[in-house]
Amino acid sequence: LACLLGITQSVLDTTLMPSLSFVIEPKYMGKAYILCSVCWNMGLLTFPTIVGSLRSGTGGWTVPILFLMTTSAISFVLAVSLKYVDWKNGTIMDVVEKPKNNNGAAAH
């Protein structure tokens, strides 16, 4: 169970930041990364409190683990959905731009 939670977390981590370039204009990328990092850190701040409250309220680990499993499942579905949308649009998230030479043309 803990292994599945870790795998789901890894999928979310590797999908979240690259997806910003898919939906955000380049001139707003810095702000998007900042906002994403703030939200991520707020989750790191609040989730231990939520899990602790659930454990104290129920006296066991079943409800906190179900809570974590649910949030991980939602994250996994969103990550797979984003990958599917990207695939349908020609996998633009995986495209690496060719470096340009001094006159602005793509290098060969």
All heavy atoms as an XYZ file, in Angstrom:
814
protein
N       0.824     -1.198      0.000
C       0.000      0.000      0.000
C       0.861      1.251      0.000
O       0.629      2.168     -0.779
C      -0.935     -0.026      1.207
C      -1.897      1.146      1.341
C      -2.840      1.190      0.170
C      -2.646      1.038      2.627
N       1.851      1.295      0.860
C       2.728      2.462      0.910
C       3.494      2.620     -0.397
O       3.746      3.741     -0.851
C       3.691      2.339      2.081
N       3.829      1.501     -1.029
C       4.534      1.546     -2.311
C       3.646      2.185     -3.382
O       4.113      3.008     -4.170
C       4.942      0.139     -2.717
S       5.891      0.082     -4.239
N       2.371      1.844     -3.411
C       1.446      2.438     -4.379
C       1.280      3.935     -4.145
O       1.203      4.715     -5.100
C       0.090      1.741     -4.320
C       0.047      0.329     -4.871
C      -1.332     -0.284     -4.653
C       0.398      0.314     -6.337
N       1.230      4.349     -2.874
C       1.145      5.771     -2.570
C       2.393      6.495     -3.068
O       2.313      7.591     -3.619
C       0.966      5.992     -1.068
C      -0.376      5.587     -0.469
C      -0.343      5.710      1.043
C      -1.504      6.418     -1.037
N       3.546      5.881     -2.899
C       4.798      6.479     -3.370
C       4.864      6.572     -4.876
O       5.318      7.575     -5.434
N       4.399      5.531     -5.561
C       4.383      5.547     -7.034
C       3.460      6.652     -7.535
O       3.802      7.399     -8.450
C       3.967      4.170     -7.580
C       5.076      3.151     -7.330
C       3.639      4.254     -9.069
C       4.686      1.729     -7.619
N       2.294      6.766     -6.918
C       1.356      7.803     -7.321
C       1.941      9.179     -7.084
O       1.806     10.079     -7.916
C       0.029      7.643     -6.557
O      -0.477      6.333     -6.799
C      -0.991      8.651     -7.008
N       2.613      9.367     -5.966
C       3.247     10.651     -5.675
C       4.317     10.957     -6.708
O       4.441     12.095     -7.164
C       3.848     10.629     -4.271
C       4.449     11.937     -3.844
C       3.411     13.027     -3.666
O       2.280     12.761     -3.311
N       3.809     14.251     -3.915
N       5.083      9.965     -7.112
C       6.118     10.166     -8.119
C       5.528     10.553     -9.461
O       6.066     11.415    -10.164
C       6.960      8.898     -8.274
O       7.635      8.618     -7.084
N       4.417      9.913     -9.838
C       3.753     10.257    -11.095
C       3.286     11.707    -11.057
O       3.452     12.455    -12.022
C       2.573      9.295    -11.380
C       1.712      9.804    -12.523
C       3.090      7.907    -11.691
N       2.728     12.122     -9.935
C       2.281     13.505     -9.803
C       3.463     14.462     -9.894
O       3.406     15.468    -10.608
C       1.535     13.713     -8.491
C       1.095     15.149     -8.212
C       0.066     15.598     -9.242
C       0.547     15.276     -6.820
N       4.540     14.153     -9.194
C       5.718     15.029     -9.200
C       6.288     15.202    -10.599
O       6.693     16.298    -10.979
C       6.813     14.472     -8.282
C       6.436     14.554     -6.821
O       5.488     15.282     -6.490
O       7.109     13.885     -6.011
N       6.355     14.127    -11.359
C       6.958     14.197    -12.685
C       6.004     14.726    -13.745
O       6.430     15.004    -14.858
C       7.472     12.815    -13.126
O       6.386     11.890    -13.124
C       8.577     12.330    -12.220
N       4.738     14.878    -13.425
C       3.762     15.367    -14.387
C       3.395     16.815    -14.148
O       3.127     17.559    -15.095
C       2.482     14.509    -14.316
O       2.833     13.143    -14.486
C       1.510     14.894    -15.388
N       3.406     17.255    -12.923
C       2.888     18.573    -12.579
C       3.697     19.712    -13.200
O       3.145     20.544    -13.920
C       2.848     18.727    -11.060
C       2.184     19.973    -10.526
C       0.730     20.017    -10.948
C       2.292     20.019     -9.017
N       4.972     19.770    -12.941
C       5.772     20.895    -13.436
C       5.879     20.929    -14.965
O       5.723     21.985    -15.563
C       7.155     20.900    -12.803
C       7.142     21.306    -11.353
S       6.531     22.973    -11.136
C       6.900     23.230     -9.433
N       6.132     19.799    -15.644
C       6.183     19.869    -17.108
C       4.846     20.274    -17.735
O       4.819     20.842    -18.819
C       6.558     18.451    -17.536
C       7.224     17.866    -16.366
C       6.567     18.482    -15.172
N       3.749     20.010    -17.062
C       2.449     20.347    -17.635
C       2.206     21.849    -17.680
O       1.358     22.315    -18.433
C       1.331     19.668    -16.847
O       1.229     20.219    -15.558
N       2.953     22.610    -16.893
C       2.777     24.059    -16.914
C       3.066     24.640    -18.293
O       2.365     25.527    -18.755
C       3.660     24.719    -15.862
C       3.285     24.460    -14.409
C       4.270     25.155    -13.486
C       1.878     24.913    -14.107
N       4.088     24.135    -18.957
C       4.415     24.649    -20.286
C       3.325     24.320    -21.302
O       3.235     24.950    -22.348
C       5.751     24.088    -20.755
O       5.677     22.688    -20.887
N       2.498     23.358    -20.995
C       1.400     22.946    -21.863
C       0.236     23.923    -21.800
O      -0.472     24.127    -22.782
C       0.955     21.537    -21.440
C      -0.162     20.950    -22.234
C      -0.057     20.766    -23.594
C      -1.320     20.550    -21.608
C      -1.089     20.211    -24.322
C      -2.366     19.993    -22.319
C      -2.242     19.823    -23.679
N       0.036     24.555    -20.661
C      -1.162     25.376    -20.468
C      -0.865     26.852    -20.194
O      -1.785     27.661    -20.179
C      -2.030     24.823    -19.315
C      -2.571     23.452    -19.664
C      -1.267     24.762    -18.014
N       0.390     27.225    -19.994
C       0.744     28.592    -19.620
C       1.573     29.229    -20.732
O       2.476     28.603    -21.278
C       1.552     28.618    -18.299
C       0.797     27.930    -17.174
C       1.942     30.033    -17.918
C      -0.459     28.623    -16.740
N       1.277     30.486    -21.039
C       2.080     31.223    -22.010
C       3.488     31.429    -21.442
O       3.658     31.604    -20.237
C       1.442     32.577    -22.288
C       0.130     32.504    -23.016
C      -0.430     33.892    -23.280
O       0.367     34.820    -23.546
O      -1.654     34.040    -23.216
N       4.498     31.430    -22.313
C       5.882     31.551    -21.835
C       6.135     32.782    -20.959
O       6.911     32.710    -20.012
C       6.699     31.624    -23.130
C       5.877     30.896    -24.127
C       4.447     31.185    -23.750
N       5.471     33.897    -21.235
C       5.745     35.100    -20.446
C       5.226     34.991    -19.005
O       5.617     35.758    -18.152
C       5.176     36.341    -21.129
C       3.678     36.373    -21.237
C       3.235     37.636    -21.972
C       1.740     37.698    -22.097
N       1.303     38.904    -22.786
N       4.353     34.014    -18.727
C       3.817     33.821    -17.383
C       4.407     32.607    -16.669
O       3.946     32.242    -15.598
C       2.294     33.663    -17.429
C       1.588     34.872    -17.969
C       0.836     34.790    -19.128
C       1.663     36.095    -17.326
C       0.172     35.898    -19.639
C       1.012     37.215    -17.824
C       0.271     37.105    -18.983
O      -0.364     38.198    -19.478
N       5.420     31.970    -17.251
C       5.951     30.730    -16.691
C       6.524     30.920    -15.288
O       6.311     30.086    -14.414
C       7.020     30.139    -17.613
C       6.453     29.500    -18.865
S       5.300     28.173    -18.531
C       6.390     26.968    -17.863
N       7.238     31.989    -15.047
C       7.821     32.224    -13.718
C       6.743     32.315    -12.650
O       6.843     31.692    -11.590
N       5.693     33.068    -12.934
C       4.590     33.202    -11.985
C       3.877     31.870    -11.790
O       3.460     31.548    -10.681
C       3.601     34.260    -12.469
C       4.166     35.651    -12.428
C       3.186     36.662    -12.976
C       3.838     38.032    -13.005
N       3.008     39.039    -13.626
N       3.746     31.108    -12.858
C       3.081     29.803    -12.761
C       3.886     28.847    -11.874
O       3.317     28.135    -11.047
C       2.877     29.202    -14.144
N       5.207     28.839    -12.050
C       6.047     27.977    -11.213
C       5.985     28.404     -9.752
O       5.963     27.569     -8.855
C       7.497     27.977    -11.708
C       7.719     27.069    -12.890
C       8.202     27.568    -14.089
C       7.444     25.709    -12.810
C       8.402     26.741    -15.180
C       7.645     24.877    -13.896
C       8.125     25.399    -15.076
O       8.320     24.576    -16.137
N       5.962     29.704     -9.511
C       5.863     30.193     -8.134
C       4.538     29.766     -7.515
O       4.501     29.249     -6.396
C       6.021     31.723     -8.091
C       7.466     32.094     -8.395
C       5.603     32.275     -6.738
C       7.683     33.575     -8.609
N       3.443     29.971     -8.240
C       2.129     29.603     -7.727
C       2.029     28.098     -7.476
O       1.503     27.661     -6.447
C       1.038     30.054     -8.696
C      -0.398     29.812     -8.273
C      -0.714     30.548     -6.978
C      -1.350     30.248     -9.360
N       2.570     27.318     -8.394
C       2.559     25.866     -8.238
C       3.376     25.449     -7.018
O       2.958     24.585     -6.239
C       3.100     25.224     -9.502
S       2.867     23.460     -9.589
N       4.529     26.073     -6.827
C       5.366     25.760     -5.668
C       4.690     26.150     -4.367
O       4.774     25.425     -3.367
C       6.719     26.463     -5.784
O       7.424     25.969     -6.887
N       4.004     27.293     -4.351
C       3.287     27.723     -3.147
C       2.185     26.721     -2.812
O       2.031     26.306     -1.655
C       2.716     29.145     -3.319
C       1.713     29.479     -2.238
C       3.836     30.161     -3.326
N       1.413     26.319     -3.818
C       0.343     25.336     -3.576
C       0.924     24.013     -3.085
O       0.371     23.390     -2.177
C      -0.472     25.120     -4.847
S      -1.457     26.537     -5.321
N       2.022     23.589     -3.686
C       2.672     22.339     -3.285
C       3.124     22.413     -1.824
O       2.890     21.500     -1.039
C       3.869     22.091     -4.198
C       4.463     20.744     -4.045
C       5.563     20.409     -3.327
C       3.965     19.536     -4.594
N       5.791     19.067     -3.406
C       4.821     18.510     -4.186
C       2.889     19.225     -5.404
C       4.628     17.190     -4.562
C       2.709     17.912     -5.776
C       3.565     16.919     -5.346
N       3.740     23.525     -1.453
C       4.213     23.683     -0.076
C       3.062     23.826      0.912
O       3.177     23.386      2.061
C       5.170     24.872      0.025
C       6.514     24.559     -0.587
O       7.000     23.435     -0.484
N       7.110     25.535     -1.233
N       1.960     24.422      0.500
C       0.782     24.490      1.374
C       0.243     23.085      1.644
O      -0.190     22.787      2.754
C      -0.301     25.375      0.757
C       0.051     26.845      0.726
S       0.412     27.535      2.344
C      -1.198     27.486      3.083
N       0.294     22.239      0.628
C      -0.103     20.852      0.828
C       0.822     20.134      1.804
O       0.375     19.377      2.659
N       2.125     20.398      1.668
C       3.080     19.799      2.598
C       2.866     20.296      4.021
O       3.140     19.587      4.985
C       4.519     20.099      2.151
C       4.977     19.422      0.866
C       6.356     19.934      0.473
C       4.987     17.916      1.005
N       2.376     21.511      4.153
C       2.108     22.079      5.468
C       0.815     21.536      6.072
O       0.755     21.204      7.254
C       2.029     23.605      5.358
C       1.639     24.354      6.627
C       2.790     24.328      7.620
C       1.260     25.786      6.292
N      -0.227     21.398      5.266
C      -1.544     21.059      5.805
C      -1.824     19.551      5.895
O      -2.550     19.132      6.794
C      -2.662     21.709      4.970
O      -2.547     21.297      3.611
C      -2.590     23.222      5.058
N      -1.265     18.763      5.007
C      -1.610     17.342      5.011
C      -1.213     16.614      6.294
O      -1.985     15.796      6.783
C      -1.027     16.643      3.777
C      -1.996     16.580      2.629
C      -2.609     17.731      2.162
C      -2.317     15.380      2.029
C      -3.502     17.686      1.120
C      -3.215     15.322      0.981
C      -3.805     16.483      0.526
N      -0.040     16.869      6.871
C       0.262     16.198      8.144
C      -0.746     16.546      9.243
O      -1.110     15.692     10.053
C       1.660     16.697      8.500
C       2.275     17.034      7.196
C       1.147     17.574      6.361
N      -1.208     17.794      9.256
C      -2.206     18.200     10.250
C      -3.526     17.477     10.008
O      -4.167     17.006     10.953
C      -2.427     19.728     10.186
O      -1.170     20.368     10.372
C      -3.401     20.185     11.243
N      -3.930     17.382      8.756
C      -5.174     16.687      8.418
C      -5.076     15.214      8.795
O      -5.985     14.656      9.425
C      -5.506     16.846      6.920
C      -5.837     18.306      6.607
C      -6.660     15.939      6.514
C      -5.917     18.620      5.122
N      -3.957     14.589      8.419
C      -3.781     13.165      8.736
C      -3.740     12.953     10.250
O      -4.366     12.022     10.773
C      -2.515     12.612      8.054
C      -2.168     11.223      8.564
C      -2.696     12.589      6.549
N      -3.049     13.833     10.966
C      -3.009     13.724     12.422
C      -4.379     13.892     13.050
O      -4.739     13.168     13.988
N      -5.162     14.835     12.543
C      -6.520     15.039     13.056
C      -7.408     13.827     12.777
O      -8.186     13.410     13.645
C      -7.148     16.281     12.431
O      -6.432     17.434     12.778
N      -7.278     13.279     11.590
C      -8.066     12.083     11.255
C      -7.670     10.905     12.148
O      -8.531     10.149     12.602
C      -7.886     11.713      9.784
C      -8.526     12.648      8.767
C      -8.093     12.277      7.353
C     -10.044     12.618      8.882
N      -6.380     10.761     12.390
C      -5.929      9.658     13.245
C      -6.401      9.849     14.684
O      -6.852      8.910     15.333
C      -4.412      9.531     13.227
C      -3.967      8.321     14.049
C      -2.548      8.002     13.866
N      -2.025      6.872     14.543
C      -2.247      6.437     15.760
N      -3.125      7.010     16.515
N      -1.629      5.391     16.261
N      -6.306     11.077     15.198
C      -6.760     11.347     16.562
C      -8.270     11.175     16.689
O      -8.756     10.660     17.694
C      -6.394     12.777     16.974
O      -5.009     12.928     17.030
N      -8.987     11.596     15.677
C     -10.447     11.518     15.717
C     -10.980     10.105     15.614
O     -12.014      9.777     16.195
N     -10.269      9.249     14.886
C     -10.756      7.876     14.691
C     -10.026      6.867     15.563
O     -10.498      5.753     15.732
C     -10.616      7.462     13.215
O      -9.236      7.503     12.841
C     -11.428      8.363     12.316
N      -8.848      7.226     16.061
C      -8.096      6.312     16.903
C      -7.360      5.234     16.138
O      -6.816      4.309     16.725
N      -7.317      5.320     14.828
C      -6.623      4.312     14.030
C      -6.075      4.918     12.762
O      -6.204      6.118     12.513
N      -5.471      4.064     11.957
C      -4.855      4.528     10.718
C      -5.712      4.277      9.487
O      -5.350      4.693      8.385
C      -3.498      3.859     10.532
C      -2.456      4.449     11.405
C      -1.967      3.915     12.567
C      -1.786      5.685     11.208
N      -1.027      4.756     13.106
C      -0.891      5.863     12.281
C      -1.850      6.670     10.239
C      -0.075      6.976     12.405
C      -1.033      7.785     10.366
C      -0.158      7.914     11.434
N      -6.844      3.641      9.608
C      -7.649      3.290      8.436
C      -8.146      4.530      7.699
O      -7.982      4.648      6.478
C      -8.843      2.402      8.848
O      -8.334      1.244      9.507
C      -9.643      1.984      7.641
N      -8.757      5.451      8.401
C      -9.305      6.656      7.757
C      -8.195      7.541      7.180
O      -8.316      8.000      6.039
C     -10.221      7.429      8.733
C     -10.672      8.742      8.134
C     -11.420      6.577      9.112
N      -7.093      7.795      7.919
C      -6.027      8.596      7.301
C      -5.448      7.961      6.039
O      -5.180      8.652      5.060
C      -4.958      8.695      8.390
C      -5.693      8.497      9.655
C      -6.813      7.554      9.331
N      -5.271      6.645      6.049
C      -4.746      5.967      4.857
C      -5.752      6.054      3.717
O      -5.377      6.266      2.559
C      -4.368      4.506      5.177
C      -3.172      4.467      6.125
C      -4.079      3.721      3.909
C      -1.887      5.027      5.540
N      -7.037      5.909      4.003
C      -8.057      6.061      2.957
C      -8.050      7.480      2.389
O      -8.229      7.675      1.184
C      -9.440      5.700      3.499
C      -9.687      4.220      3.755
C     -11.035      4.011      4.429
C      -9.611      3.439      2.454
N      -7.845      8.466      3.248
C      -7.741      9.853      2.794
C      -6.555     10.012      1.841
O      -6.685     10.606      0.755
C      -7.594     10.785      4.004
C      -7.216     12.193      3.653
C      -8.137     13.043      3.069
C      -5.941     12.668      3.913
C      -7.791     14.350      2.740
C      -5.587     13.962      3.593
C      -6.508     14.808      3.008
N      -5.396      9.490      2.226
C      -4.212      9.586      1.367
C      -4.384      8.813      0.071
O      -3.952      9.257     -0.997
C      -2.975      9.103      2.123
C      -2.538      9.988      3.291
C      -1.427      9.311      4.083
C      -2.107     11.353      2.801
N      -5.021      7.662      0.157
C      -5.282      6.876     -1.055
C      -6.209      7.624     -1.999
O      -6.010      7.615     -3.226
C      -5.877      5.517     -0.695
C      -4.884      4.551     -0.116
S      -5.624      3.000      0.432
C      -6.499      2.461     -1.006
N      -7.216      8.282     -1.459
C      -8.157      9.027     -2.287
C      -7.474     10.190     -2.980
O      -7.646     10.398     -4.188
C      -9.339      9.534     -1.432
O      -9.975      8.418     -0.820
C     -10.335     10.298     -2.268
N      -6.691     10.965     -2.232
C      -5.991     12.092     -2.856
C      -4.963     11.607     -3.880
O      -4.791     12.228     -4.932
C      -5.315     12.985     -1.799
O      -4.422     12.201     -1.021
C      -6.342     13.654     -0.910
N      -4.316     10.493     -3.611
C      -3.364      9.930     -4.571
C      -4.079      9.434     -5.826
O      -3.585      9.621     -6.936
C      -2.580      8.786     -3.943
O      -1.745      9.265     -2.933
N      -5.233      8.809     -5.662
C      -5.994      8.333     -6.817
C      -6.455      9.499     -7.683
O      -6.383      9.440     -8.910
C      -7.183      7.500     -6.355
N      -6.908     10.573     -7.050
C      -7.322     11.761     -7.800
C      -6.135     12.331     -8.570
O      -6.247     12.675     -9.753
C      -7.949     12.806     -6.860
C      -9.286     12.307     -6.332
C      -8.107     14.154     -7.568
C      -9.852     13.138     -5.185
N      -4.976     12.419     -7.914
C      -3.771     12.922     -8.570
C      -3.367     12.045     -9.738
O      -2.987     12.539    -10.803
C      -2.621     13.004     -7.569
O      -2.921     13.885     -6.539
N      -3.451     10.743     -9.552
C      -3.084      9.817    -10.623
C      -4.017      9.965    -11.812
O      -3.566     10.023    -12.963
C      -3.106      8.380    -10.092
C      -2.705      7.371    -11.118
C      -1.371      7.204    -11.451
C      -3.649      6.590    -11.755
C      -0.987      6.278    -12.397
C      -3.289      5.658    -12.705
C      -1.947      5.502    -13.026
N      -5.317     10.050    -11.572
C      -6.291     10.211    -12.661
C      -6.038     11.521    -13.404
O      -6.078     11.561    -14.641
C      -7.731     10.134    -12.121
C      -8.742     10.590    -13.156
C      -8.045      8.714    -11.664
N      -5.762     12.595    -12.675
C      -5.481     13.872    -13.324
C      -4.197     13.813    -14.153
O      -4.142     14.352    -15.259
C      -5.402     14.986    -12.283
C      -6.723     15.358    -11.616
C      -6.487     16.366    -10.501
C      -7.718     15.896    -12.622
N      -3.164     13.161    -13.639
C      -1.905     13.037    -14.373
C      -2.084     12.215    -15.642
O      -1.589     12.589    -16.713
C      -0.834     12.411    -13.485
N      -2.803     11.102    -15.564
C      -3.044     10.269    -16.740
C      -3.926     11.024    -17.742
O      -3.700     10.957    -18.955
C      -3.667      8.914    -16.337
C      -4.149      8.143    -17.541
C      -2.647      8.093    -15.550
N      -4.909     11.762    -17.246
C      -5.768     12.548    -18.129
C      -4.959     13.600    -18.880
O      -5.153     13.812    -20.083
C      -6.880     13.239    -17.339
O      -7.697     12.295    -16.713
N      -4.051     14.264    -18.181
C      -3.203     15.260    -18.821
C      -2.325     14.616    -19.883
O      -2.166     15.159    -20.982
C      -2.344     15.968    -17.784
C      -1.403     17.023    -18.331
C      -2.180     18.173    -18.950
C      -0.491     17.517    -17.243
N      -1.770     13.461    -19.586
C      -0.937     12.757    -20.564
C      -1.767     12.354    -21.784
O      -1.299     12.445    -22.922
C      -0.304     11.527    -19.907
C       0.778     10.907    -20.709
C       1.952     11.854    -20.869
C       3.071     11.170    -21.620
N       4.107     12.095    -22.019
N      -3.011     11.940    -21.570
C      -3.894     11.572    -22.677
C      -4.212     12.789    -23.554
O      -4.152     12.718    -24.780
C      -5.188     10.953    -22.139
C      -6.188     10.639    -23.223
C      -6.002      9.555    -24.066
C      -7.301     11.442    -23.411
C      -6.905      9.275    -25.075
C      -8.214     11.177    -24.413
C      -8.014     10.094    -25.241
O      -8.911      9.833    -26.241
N      -4.523     13.914    -22.908
C      -4.805     15.138    -23.671
C      -3.571     15.549    -24.471
O      -3.675     15.945    -25.638
C      -5.270     16.273    -22.729
C      -5.293     17.608    -23.434
C      -6.633     15.954    -22.147
N      -2.409     15.446    -23.855
C      -1.173     15.759    -24.552
C      -0.971     14.821    -25.733
O      -0.599     15.256    -26.824
C       0.007     15.664    -23.596
C       1.322     15.989    -24.276
O       1.385     17.010    -24.982
O       2.282     15.220    -24.093
N      -1.230     13.547    -25.565
C      -1.090     12.567    -26.643
C      -2.043     12.888    -27.791
O      -1.664     12.814    -28.952
C      -1.340     11.165    -26.084
C      -1.317     10.102    -27.128
C      -0.223      9.609    -27.780
C      -2.440      9.410    -27.652
N      -0.608      8.641    -28.663
C      -1.974      8.498    -28.611
C      -3.807      9.463    -27.395
C      -2.815      7.676    -29.317
C      -4.646      8.626    -28.099
C      -4.153      7.737    -29.045
N      -3.272     13.277    -27.459
C      -4.255     13.620    -28.492
C      -3.854     14.881    -29.260
O      -4.242     15.065    -30.399
C      -5.644     13.823    -27.881
C      -6.291     12.561    -27.345
C      -6.623     11.606    -28.443
C      -7.982     11.936    -29.008
N      -8.427     10.999    -30.028
N      -3.072     15.762    -28.622
C      -2.641     17.005    -29.262
C      -1.241     16.913    -29.850
O      -0.603     17.928    -30.097
C      -2.713     18.169    -28.258
C      -4.135     18.521    -27.927
O      -4.984     18.588    -28.798
N      -4.412     18.733    -26.657
N      -0.738     15.716    -30.019
C       0.556     15.542    -30.672
C       1.750     15.538    -29.750
O       2.854     15.848    -30.182
N       1.577     15.186    -28.502
C       2.637     15.104    -27.484
C       3.530     16.341    -27.481
O       4.746     16.252    -27.591
C       3.494     13.833    -27.628
O       4.121     13.843    -28.916
C       2.681     12.586    -27.465
N       2.898     17.490    -27.333
C       3.672     18.729    -27.328
C       4.443     18.928    -26.032
O       5.397     19.698    -25.999
C       2.777     19.953    -27.623
C       1.677     20.089    -26.587
C       2.214     19.890    -29.007
C       0.841     21.336    -26.746
N       4.068     18.257    -24.957
C       4.819     18.398    -23.702
C       6.172     17.716    -23.776
O       7.083     18.062    -23.041
C       4.035     17.824    -22.517
C       2.880     18.673    -22.105
S       2.160     18.284    -20.499
C       2.117     16.531    -20.436
N       6.332     16.739    -24.665
C       7.584     15.997    -24.764
C       8.514     16.533    -25.842
O       9.595     16.000    -26.048
C       7.297     14.520    -25.044
C       6.579     13.852    -23.898
O       6.759     14.305    -22.758
O       5.831     12.893    -24.135
N       8.113     17.588    -26.548
C       8.924     18.132    -27.627
C      10.056     18.958    -27.037
O       9.856     19.778    -26.154
C       8.054     19.002    -28.567
C       8.920     19.725    -29.585
C       7.018     18.146    -29.248
N      11.241     18.705    -27.545
C      12.405     19.485    -27.144
C      12.727     20.429    -28.290
O      12.905     20.007    -29.429
C      13.609     18.572    -26.849
C      14.842     19.397    -26.510
C      13.259     17.606    -25.750
N      12.784     21.708    -27.986
C      13.060     22.709    -29.021
C      14.515     22.627    -29.418
O      15.411     22.550    -28.571
C      12.735     24.096    -28.478
C      12.703     25.155    -29.551
C      12.198     26.463    -29.001
O      11.124     26.489    -28.396
O      12.921     27.455    -29.179
N      14.767     22.655    -30.738
C      16.147     22.613    -31.232
C      16.835     23.925    -30.914
O      16.236     24.985    -31.025
C      16.168     22.378    -32.744
C      15.697     21.006    -33.155
C      15.817     20.835    -34.641
C      15.351     19.458    -35.057
N      15.447     19.255    -36.491
N      18.119     23.865    -30.524
C      18.847     25.108    -30.252
C      19.003     25.921    -31.533
O      19.121     25.365    -32.629
C      20.198     24.635    -29.733
C      20.290     23.201    -30.050
C      18.922     22.690    -30.306
N      18.977     27.226    -31.405
C      19.111     28.116    -32.566
C      20.541     28.627    -32.660
O      21.195     28.851    -31.661
C      18.125     29.271    -32.443
C      16.693     28.781    -32.439
C      15.720     29.921    -32.412
C      14.363     29.273    -32.336
N      13.271     29.949    -32.760
N      20.984     28.847    -33.908
C      22.302     29.431    -34.084
C      22.196     30.953    -33.981
O      21.142     31.498    -33.694
C      22.928     28.966    -35.400
C      22.101     29.352    -36.604
O      21.254     30.240    -36.529
N      22.332     28.689    -37.725
N      23.253     31.657    -34.251
C      23.299     33.108    -34.040
C      22.321     33.890    -34.899
O      21.883     34.971    -34.513
C      24.729     33.641    -34.279
C      25.657     33.168    -33.190
O      25.212     32.824    -32.093
N      26.947     33.132    -33.485
N      21.982     33.409    -36.097
C      21.084     34.175    -36.958
C      19.621     33.796    -36.753
O      18.753     34.225    -37.508
C      21.477     34.022    -38.434
C      21.345     32.584    -38.932
O      20.896     31.718    -38.187
N      21.736     32.347    -40.176
N      19.280     33.004    -35.737
C      17.909     32.693    -35.398
C      17.356     31.437    -36.051
O      16.240     31.018    -35.757
N      18.109     30.829    -36.964
C      17.640     29.622    -37.615
C      17.971     28.414    -36.733
O      18.926     28.429    -35.962
C      18.328     29.458    -38.974
N      17.147     27.388    -36.853
C      17.373     26.177    -36.055
C      18.665     25.504    -36.529
O      18.923     25.386    -37.725
C      16.203     25.222    -36.200
N      19.473     25.081    -35.568
C      20.729     24.399    -35.895
C      20.428     22.978    -36.353
O      19.464     22.356    -35.947
C      21.637     24.372    -34.673
N      21.271     22.468    -37.244
C      21.077     21.112    -37.767
C      22.064     20.164    -37.178
O      23.141     20.354    -36.925
C      21.185     21.082    -39.287
C      20.131     21.920    -39.953
N      18.822     21.536    -40.023
C      20.198     23.133    -40.531
C      18.131     22.466    -40.650
N      18.953     23.444    -40.972
